Amino acid sequence: MTGIDKVYKFIYETYGEHPFTTEQIYAQADLIGIKKSSIAGALQQLKKKGF
């Protein structure tokens, strides 16, 4: 599973359609299983895909 997949799955399962902040995602990096330095790129890719 790629970092993008991990971030998407975490957001979907944790927040569903509720709003969230990038700070909340960064704070949960260890739980997601992705390096904090990779989160920005994963979020950018999700944004490009229309997430």
C-alpha positions as CSV (number, residue, x, y, z in Angstrom):
1,M,0.0,0.0,0.0
2,T,1.4,3.4,-1.0
3,G,1.6,6.4,1.2
4,I,-1.3,8.0,-0.7
5,D,-3.4,4.9,-0.1
6,K,-2.5,4.9,3.6
7,V,-3.4,8.6,4.0
8,Y,-6.7,8.2,2.1
9,K,-7.7,5.1,4.0
10,F,-7.0,6.8,7.3
11,I,-8.9,10.0,6.4
12,Y,-11.9,8.0,5.1
13,E,-12.1,5.7,8.1
14,T,-11.4,8.4,10.7
15,Y,-13.2,11.4,9.4
16,G,-15.5,10.2,6.7
17,E,-17.2,13.3,5.3
18,H,-16.3,15.4,8.3
19,P,-13.8,18.2,8.0
20,F,-10.2,17.7,9.2
21,T,-7.0,19.7,9.2
22,T,-3.6,18.8,7.9
23,E,-2.3,19.3,11.5
24,Q,-4.5,16.4,12.6
25,I,-3.1,14.2,9.8
26,Y,0.5,15.1,10.7
27,A,-0.2,14.3,14.4
28,Q,-1.3,10.8,13.4
29,A,1.6,10.0,11.1
30,D,2.8,7.1,13.2
31,L,-0.7,5.6,13.4
32,I,-1.1,6.0,9.6
33,G,2.3,4.3,9.1
34,I,3.8,7.0,7.0
35,K,6.7,9.5,7.6
36,K,5.6,13.0,8.4
37,S,7.8,14.2,5.6
38,S,5.7,12.2,3.1
39,I,2.3,13.4,4.3
40,A,2.4,16.7,2.3
41,G,3.1,14.9,-0.9
42,A,0.4,12.3,-0.3
43,L,-2.2,15.1,0.4
44,Q,-1.1,17.0,-2.7
45,Q,-1.6,13.8,-4.8
46,L,-5.0,13.2,-3.3
47,K,-6.0,16.8,-4.1
48,K,-4.9,16.4,-7.7
49,K,-7.1,13.3,-7.9
50,G,-10.1,15.4,-6.7
51,F,-10.2,14.2,-3.1
